[in-house]
Amino acid sequence: MKLHFRKILMMVVALSVLTACGRNDQRNAPTRENFKSALEAALVEHGDVCLAMFDWPMDLTPAEAGAGSRHAVQLPVFEKLGLATSTVVAVPKTEENTQGVIKRYALTDEGRKYYKPHAYTSRDGVEHPNDFCVAQIKLDQVMSWELDTHDAQHPSAVVSYTYQIQPAPWMQDADAQRVLPMVTRVINGAGGRLQLRQGFTLGEHGWATMSGPV
């Protein structure tokens, strides 16, 4: 009787191991469903389209305004749309700022709706917890993927997908579209007109998205 029970116990353990291995094999397979699940989860957390406007208020010097810098072009439009207000602030005169003034832009209550937690670490190691975000992307369809198995221990993939997008209402404004051309392109590419790409790596818990460009 003891021997019979021991055989049954060993069979149960073996079946459990095989079942776990089977689940891991399914989770680790480079399939549309696995990439879809991982990408959907990632876009819930990191699907915001943001502008790298990390720190507010934002100061604009006369030199920047005269050179037509990105912020010099965008911030006046934000003010026109009611997202920011500006004030002229006196500062010590320097060779770069002989007038001794800057224009300081602060977010309005409406603008603060779009200043969201969106952690980012710059190349010089500076951590930014928030960013000004103008749209939210959701997965439409996984279209294709390219596998890279040169590193057998850490295979990777690049997945191409179509998406749906929910932009801020003020992105319908012609001036907003003019000063944010890349955002406008992403908005117009929703619904299958444009494909985005996302890097993946295979870890112990299956396929996971990678940060950074692909």
Phi and psi restraints in degrees (value plus and minus 20) as a CYANA .aco file:
   2 LYS   PHI     -82.6   -42.6
   2 LYS   PSI     -61.2   -21.2
   3 LEU   PHI     -85.0   -45.0
   3 LEU   PSI     -60.8   -20.8
   4 HIS   PHI     -83.5   -43.5
   4 HIS   PSI     -63.2   -23.2
   5 PHE   PHI     -84.4   -44.4
   5 PHE   PSI     -59.5   -19.5
   6 ARG   PHI     -83.5   -43.5
   6 ARG   PSI     -60.5   -20.5
   7 LYS   PHI     -83.0   -43.0
   7 LYS   PSI     -62.8   -22.8
   8 ILE   PHI     -82.3   -42.3
   8 ILE   PSI     -63.1   -23.1
   9 LEU   PHI     -81.7   -41.7
   9 LEU   PSI     -61.6   -21.6
  10 MET   PHI     -85.1   -45.1
  10 MET   PSI     -57.1   -17.1
  11 MET   PHI     -86.0   -46.0
  11 MET   PSI     -59.7   -19.7
  12 VAL   PHI     -84.4   -44.4
  12 VAL   PSI     -64.0   -24.0
  13 VAL   PHI     -82.8   -42.8
  13 VAL   PSI     -64.1   -24.1
  14 ALA   PHI     -82.1   -42.1
  14 ALA   PSI     -62.0   -22.0
  15 LEU   PHI     -84.9   -44.9
  15 LEU   PSI     -57.2   -17.2
  16 SER   PHI     -84.4   -44.4
  16 SER   PSI     -62.0   -22.0
  17 VAL   PHI     -84.7   -44.7
  17 VAL   PSI     -64.1   -24.1
  18 LEU   PHI     -83.2   -43.2
  18 LEU   PSI     -60.0   -20.0
  19 THR   PHI     -83.9   -43.9
  19 THR   PSI     -63.5   -23.5
  20 ALA   PHI     -83.5   -43.5
  20 ALA   PSI     -62.6   -22.6
  21 CYS   PHI     -82.9   -42.9
  21 CYS   PSI     -59.8   -19.8
  22 GLY   PHI     -83.2   -43.2
  22 GLY   PSI     -60.1   -20.1
  23 ARG   PHI     -85.3   -45.3
  23 ARG   PSI     -62.5   -22.5
  24 ASN   PHI     -82.9   -42.9
  24 ASN   PSI     -62.5   -22.5
  25 ASP   PHI     -80.8   -40.8
  25 ASP   PSI     -61.7   -21.7
  26 GLN   PHI     -85.7   -45.7
  26 GLN   PSI     -61.0   -21.0
  27 ARG   PHI     -89.6   -49.6
  27 ARG   PSI     -51.7   -11.7
  28 ASN   PHI    -107.3   -67.3
  28 ASN   PSI     -29.1    10.9
  29 ALA   PHI     -89.7   -49.7
  29 ALA   PSI     121.2   161.2
  30 PRO   PHI     -99.4   -59.4
  30 PRO   PSI      55.8    95.8
  31 THR   PHI    -131.8   -91.8
  31 THR   PSI     140.6   180.6
  32 ARG   PHI     -78.3   -38.3
  32 ARG   PSI     -61.6   -21.6
  33 GLU   PHI     -86.7   -46.7
  33 GLU   PSI     -61.0   -21.0
  34 ASN   PHI     -85.3   -45.3
  34 ASN   PSI     -64.0   -24.0
  35 PHE   PHI     -85.6   -45.6
  35 PHE   PSI     -58.2   -18.2
  36 LYS   PHI     -81.4   -41.4
  36 LYS   PSI     -67.6   -27.6
  37 SER   PHI     -82.0   -42.0
  37 SER   PSI     -64.9   -24.9
  38 ALA   PHI     -86.7   -46.7
  38 ALA   PSI     -58.8   -18.8
  39 LEU   PHI     -91.3   -51.3
  39 LEU   PSI     -60.1   -20.1
  40 GLU   PHI     -79.4   -39.4
  40 GLU   PSI     -64.9   -24.9
  41 ALA   PHI     -84.6   -44.6
  41 ALA   PSI     -60.7   -20.7
  42 ALA   PHI     -86.0   -46.0
  42 ALA   PSI     -59.2   -19.2
  43 LEU   PHI     -92.0   -52.0
  43 LEU   PSI     -45.3    -5.3
  44 VAL   PHI     -82.6   -42.6
  44 VAL   PSI     -60.0   -20.0
  45 GLU   PHI    -107.4   -67.4
  45 GLU   PSI     -55.0   -15.0
  46 HIS   PHI    -151.6  -111.6
  46 HIS   PSI       8.2    48.2
  47 GLY   PHI    -110.6   -70.6
  47 GLY   PSI     -11.2    28.8
  48 ASP   PHI     -94.0   -54.0
  48 ASP   PSI     120.3   160.3
  49 VAL   PHI    -115.8   -75.8
  49 VAL   PSI      93.0   133.0
  50 CYS   PHI    -141.3  -101.3
  50 CYS   PSI     147.6   187.6
  51 LEU   PHI    -130.6   -90.6
  51 LEU   PSI     -12.9    27.1
  52 ALA   PHI      37.6    77.6
  52 ALA   PSI      17.0    57.0
  53 MET   PHI    -125.9   -85.9
  53 MET   PSI      60.6   100.6
  54 PHE   PHI     -99.9   -59.9
  54 PHE   PSI     -59.5   -19.5
  55 ASP   PHI    -138.8   -98.8
  55 ASP   PSI     105.1   145.1
  56 TRP   PHI    -144.3  -104.3
  56 TRP   PSI     128.1   168.1
  57 PRO   PHI     -82.7   -42.7
  57 PRO   PSI     141.0   181.0
  58 MET   PHI    -135.2   -95.2
  58 MET   PSI     111.8   151.8
  59 ASP   PHI    -120.9   -80.9
  59 ASP   PSI     119.1   159.1
  60 LEU   PHI    -143.6  -103.6
  60 LEU   PSI      98.3   138.3
  61 THR   PHI    -104.3   -64.3
  61 THR   PSI     140.7   180.7
  62 PRO   PHI     -78.1   -38.1
  62 PRO   PSI     -56.0   -16.0
  63 ALA   PHI     -84.2   -44.2
  63 ALA   PSI     -62.4   -22.4
  64 GLU   PHI     -84.7   -44.7
  64 GLU   PSI     -61.5   -21.5
  65 ALA   PHI     -83.4   -43.4
  65 ALA   PSI     -61.3   -21.3
  66 GLY   PHI     -89.0   -49.0
  66 GLY   PSI     -49.6    -9.6
  67 ALA   PHI    -103.4   -63.4
  67 ALA   PSI     -27.0    13.0
  68 GLY   PHI      46.6    86.6
  68 GLY   PSI      21.8    61.8
  69 SER   PHI     -84.1   -44.1
  69 SER   PSI     148.0   188.0
  70 ARG   PHI     -75.5   -35.5
  70 ARG   PSI     -68.2   -28.2
  71 HIS   PHI     -87.8   -47.8
  71 HIS   PSI     -53.1   -13.1
  72 ALA   PHI     -84.8   -44.8
  72 ALA   PSI     -49.7    -9.7
  73 VAL   PHI    -102.8   -62.8
  73 VAL   PSI     -59.6   -19.6
  74 GLN   PHI    -103.4   -63.4
  74 GLN   PSI     -61.8   -21.8
  75 LEU   PHI     -82.9   -42.9
  75 LEU   PSI     -60.6   -20.6
  76 PRO   PHI     -80.6   -40.6
  76 PRO   PSI     -52.9   -12.9
  77 VAL   PHI     -90.0   -50.0
  77 VAL   PSI     -59.8   -19.8
  78 PHE   PHI     -79.1   -39.1
  78 PHE   PSI     -59.1   -19.1
  79 GLU   PHI     -86.7   -46.7
  79 GLU   PSI     -61.3   -21.3
  80 LYS   PHI     -81.4   -41.4
  80 LYS   PSI     -54.4   -14.4
  81 LEU   PHI    -103.7   -63.7
  81 LEU   PSI     -21.8    18.2
  82 GLY   PHI      61.7   101.7
  82 GLY   PSI      -3.7    36.3
  83 LEU   PHI    -110.6   -70.6
  83 LEU   PSI     -41.3    -1.3
  84 ALA   PHI    -167.3  -127.3
  84 ALA   PSI     138.7   178.7
  85 THR   PHI    -146.4  -106.4
  85 THR   PSI     133.0   173.0
  86 SER   PHI    -142.0  -102.0
  86 SER   PSI     129.4   169.4
  87 THR   PHI    -157.7  -117.7
  87 THR   PSI     130.1   170.1
  88 VAL   PHI    -109.9   -69.9
  88 VAL   PSI     107.3   147.3
  89 VAL   PHI    -141.4  -101.4
  89 VAL   PSI     113.3   153.3
  90 ALA   PHI     -98.6   -58.6
  90 ALA   PSI     115.7   155.7
  91 VAL   PHI    -156.0  -116.0
  91 VAL   PSI     142.4   182.4
  92 PRO   PHI     -79.1   -39.1
  92 PRO   PSI     120.2   160.2
  93 LYS   PHI     -92.5   -52.5
  93 LYS   PSI     122.0   162.0
  94 THR   PHI    -156.4  -116.4
  94 THR   PSI     153.8   193.8
  95 GLU   PHI     -81.3   -41.3
  95 GLU   PSI     -54.1   -14.1
  96 GLU   PHI    -100.0   -60.0
  96 GLU   PSI     -45.5    -5.5
  97 ASN   PHI    -151.6  -111.6
  97 ASN   PSI      58.0    98.0
  98 THR   PHI     -91.4   -51.4
  98 THR   PSI     -39.5     0.5
  99 GLN   PHI     -98.6   -58.6
  99 GLN   PSI     -43.0    -3.0
 100 GLY   PHI      50.4    90.4
 100 GLY   PSI      12.0    52.0
 101 VAL   PHI    -159.5  -119.5
 101 VAL   PSI     135.9   175.9
 102 ILE   PHI    -156.2  -116.2
 102 ILE   PSI     140.2   180.2
 103 LYS   PHI    -125.1   -85.1
 103 LYS   PSI     101.6   141.6
 104 ARG   PHI    -126.0   -86.0
 104 ARG   PSI     104.0   144.0
 105 TYR   PHI    -124.0   -84.0
 105 TYR   PSI     106.4   146.4
 106 ALA   PHI    -140.2  -100.2
 106 ALA   PSI     127.2   167.2
 107 LEU   PHI     -91.3   -51.3
 107 LEU   PSI     121.1   161.1
 108 THR   PHI    -102.8   -62.8
 108 THR   PSI     157.6   197.6
 109 ASP   PHI     -78.8   -38.8
 109 ASP   PSI     -59.1   -19.1
 110 GLU   PHI     -86.4   -46.4
 110 GLU   PSI     -63.0   -23.0
 111 GLY   PHI     -84.5   -44.5
 111 GLY   PSI     -53.9   -13.9
 112 ARG   PHI     -86.4   -46.4
 112 ARG   PSI     -37.7     2.3
 113 LYS   PHI     -82.9   -42.9
 113 LYS   PSI     -44.6    -4.6
 114 TYR   PHI    -125.3   -85.3
 114 TYR   PSI     -17.9    22.1
 115 TYR   PHI    -114.4   -74.4
 115 TYR   PSI      80.2   120.2
 116 LYS   PHI    -139.6   -99.6
 116 LYS   PSI     139.1   179.1
 117 PRO   PHI     -81.2   -41.2
 117 PRO   PSI     102.7   142.7
 118 HIS   PHI    -179.4  -139.4
 118 HIS   PSI      62.0   102.0
 119 ALA   PHI     -83.1   -43.1
 119 ALA   PSI     115.4   155.4
 120 TYR   PHI    -170.3  -130.3
 120 TYR   PSI     116.6   156.6
 121 THR   PHI    -131.8   -91.8
 121 THR   PSI      99.9   139.9
 122 SER   PHI     -94.2   -54.2
 122 SER   PSI     150.8   190.8
 123 ARG   PHI     -81.0   -41.0
 123 ARG   PSI     -49.0    -9.0
 124 ASP   PHI    -108.3   -68.3
 124 ASP   PSI      -9.0    31.0
 125 GLY   PHI      67.5   107.5
 125 GLY   PSI     -17.0    23.0
 126 VAL   PHI     -97.7   -57.7
 126 VAL   PSI     110.0   150.0
 127 GLU   PHI    -115.6   -75.6
 127 GLU   PSI     112.8   152.8
 128 HIS   PHI    -140.1  -100.1
 128 HIS   PSI      96.0   136.0
 129 PRO   PHI     -99.4   -59.4
 129 PRO   PSI     -45.1    -5.1
 130 ASN   PHI    -147.5  -107.5
 130 ASN   PSI     142.0   182.0
 131 ASP   PHI    -174.0  -134.0
 131 ASP   PSI     142.0   182.0
 132 PHE   PHI    -111.1   -71.1
 132 PHE   PSI      94.5   134.5
 133 CYS   PHI    -136.2   -96.2
 133 CYS   PSI     121.0   161.0
 134 VAL   PHI    -140.7  -100.7
 134 VAL   PSI     -24.8    15.2
 135 ALA   PHI    -182.9  -142.9
 135 ALA   PSI     140.2   180.2
 136 GLN   PHI    -146.1  -106.1
 136 GLN   PSI     107.1   147.1
 137 ILE   PHI    -119.1   -79.1
 137 ILE   PSI     119.5   159.5
 138 LYS   PHI    -146.6  -106.6
 138 LYS   PSI     131.8   171.8
 139 LEU   PHI     -88.7   -48.7
 139 LEU   PSI     116.7   156.7
 140 ASP   PHI    -120.0   -80.0
 140 ASP   PSI     -90.1   -50.1
 141 GLN   PHI    -165.6  -125.6
 141 GLN   PSI     122.5   162.5
 142 VAL   PHI     -99.3   -59.3
 142 VAL   PSI     102.3   142.3
 143 MET   PHI    -116.6   -76.6
 143 MET   PSI     -64.8   -24.8
 144 SER   PHI    -183.5  -143.5
 144 SER   PSI     149.0   189.0
 145 TRP   PHI    -171.4  -131.4
 145 TRP   PSI     130.8   170.8
 146 GLU   PHI    -138.8   -98.8
 146 GLU   PSI     103.3   143.3
 147 LEU   PHI    -111.4   -71.4
 147 LEU   PSI     124.7   164.7
 148 ASP   PHI    -145.7  -105.7
 148 ASP   PSI      88.7   128.7
 149 THR   PHI    -132.0   -92.0
 149 THR   PSI       1.4    41.4
 150 HIS   PHI     -81.0   -41.0
 150 HIS   PSI     -57.0   -17.0
 151 ASP   PHI    -119.0   -79.0
 151 ASP   PSI      79.1   119.1
 152 ALA   PHI     -82.3   -42.3
 152 ALA   PSI     -49.0    -9.0
 153 GLN   PHI     -97.3   -57.3
 153 GLN   PSI     -46.4    -6.4
 154 HIS   PHI    -157.2  -117.2
 154 HIS   PSI      48.8    88.8
 155 PRO   PHI     -83.7   -43.7
 155 PRO   PSI     133.2   173.2
 156 SER   PHI    -155.5  -115.5
 156 SER   PSI     152.1   192.1
 157 ALA   PHI    -173.5  -133.5
 157 ALA   PSI     133.6   173.6
 158 VAL   PHI    -137.8   -97.8
 158 VAL   PSI     101.1   141.1
 159 VAL   PHI    -127.6   -87.6
 159 VAL   PSI     111.4   151.4
 160 SER   PHI    -121.3   -81.3
 160 SER   PSI     116.1   156.1
 161 TYR   PHI    -167.4  -127.4
 161 TYR   PSI     134.4   174.4
 162 THR   PHI    -116.4   -76.4
 162 THR   PSI     145.0   185.0
 163 TYR   PHI    -168.9  -128.9
 163 TYR   PSI     141.7   181.7
 164 GLN   PHI    -129.9   -89.9
 164 GLN   PSI     135.5   175.5
 165 ILE   PHI    -161.9  -121.9
 165 ILE   PSI     122.9   162.9
 166 GLN   PHI    -138.3   -98.3
 166 GLN   PSI      77.9   117.9
 167 PRO   PHI    -103.4   -63.4
 167 PRO   PSI     140.8   180.8
 168 ALA   PHI     -80.4   -40.4
 168 ALA   PSI     122.8   162.8
 169 PRO   PHI     -75.9   -35.9
 169 PRO   PSI     -55.4   -15.4
 170 TRP   PHI     -92.2   -52.2
 170 TRP   PSI     -28.1    11.9
 171 MET   PHI     -90.6   -50.6
 171 MET   PSI     -26.0    14.0
 172 GLN   PHI     -97.0   -57.0
 172 GLN   PSI     -35.6     4.4
 173 ASP   PHI     -89.2   -49.2
 173 ASP   PSI     116.8   156.8
 174 ALA   PHI     -83.1   -43.1
 174 ALA   PSI     -57.9   -17.9
 175 ASP   PHI     -88.0   -48.0
 175 ASP   PSI     -59.2   -19.2
 176 ALA   PHI     -81.3   -41.3
 176 ALA   PSI     -62.3   -22.3
 177 GLN   PHI     -86.0   -46.0
 177 GLN   PSI     -54.0   -14.0
 178 ARG   PHI     -88.5   -48.5
 178 ARG   PSI     -62.1   -22.1
 179 VAL   PHI    -108.4   -68.4
 179 VAL   PSI     -29.2    10.8
 180 LEU   PHI    -144.7  -104.7
 180 LEU   PSI      44.7    84.7
 181 PRO   PHI     -85.9   -45.9
 181 PRO   PSI     -56.2   -16.2
 182 MET   PHI     -88.7   -48.7
 182 MET   PSI     -59.7   -19.7
 183 VAL   PHI     -83.1   -43.1
 183 VAL   PSI     -62.9   -22.9
 184 THR   PHI     -79.5   -39.5
 184 THR   PSI     -60.1   -20.1
 185 ARG   PHI     -84.1   -44.1
 185 ARG   PSI     -61.3   -21.3
 186 VAL   PHI     -85.4   -45.4
 186 VAL   PSI     -61.6   -21.6
 187 ILE   PHI     -82.1   -42.1
 187 ILE   PSI     -65.5   -25.5
 188 ASN   PHI     -90.3   -50.3
 188 ASN   PSI     -38.2     1.8
 189 GLY   PHI    -108.3   -68.3
 189 GLY   PSI     -19.6    20.4
 190 ALA   PHI     -87.3   -47.3
 190 ALA   PSI     140.4   180.4
 191 GLY   PHI      57.3    97.3
 191 GLY   PSI       0.0    40.0
 192 GLY   PHI      84.1   124.1
 192 GLY   PSI     -25.6    14.4
 193 ARG   PHI     -96.8   -56.8
 193 ARG   PSI     -40.6    -0.6
 194 LEU   PHI    -160.4  -120.4
 194 LEU   PSI     123.4   163.4
 195 GLN   PHI    -130.0   -90.0
 195 GLN   PSI     118.9   158.9
 196 LEU   PHI    -122.5   -82.5
 196 LEU   PSI     141.8   181.8
 197 ARG   PHI    -144.3  -104.3
 197 ARG   PSI     122.4   162.4
 198 GLN   PHI    -157.1  -117.1
 198 GLN   PSI     111.4   151.4
 199 GLY   PHI    -101.8   -61.8
 199 GLY   PSI     124.6   164.6
 200 PHE   PHI    -150.3  -110.3
 200 PHE   PSI     131.8   171.8
 201 THR   PHI    -152.0  -112.0
 201 THR   PSI     130.2   170.2
 202 LEU   PHI    -114.9   -74.9
 202 LEU   PSI      98.1   138.1
 203 GLY   PHI    -134.7   -94.7
 203 GLY   PSI    -189.1  -149.1
 204 GLU   PHI     -90.0   -50.0
 204 GLU   PSI     -38.6     1.4
 205 HIS   PHI    -127.3   -87.3
 205 HIS   PSI      -2.5    37.5
 206 GLY   PHI      85.2   125.2
 206 GLY   PSI    -184.4  -144.4
 207 TRP   PHI     -95.9   -55.9
 207 TRP   PSI     114.1   154.1
 208 ALA   PHI    -155.2  -115.2
 208 ALA   PSI     127.0   167.0
 209 THR   PHI     -91.7   -51.7
 209 THR   PSI     130.6   170.6
 210 MET   PHI    -127.9   -87.9
 210 MET   PSI     129.3   169.3
 211 SER   PHI    -105.6   -65.6
 211 SER   PSI     138.6   178.6
 212 GLY   PHI      77.8   117.8
 212 GLY   PSI     146.5   186.5
 213 PRO   PHI     -91.9   -51.9
 213 PRO   PSI     138.6   178.6
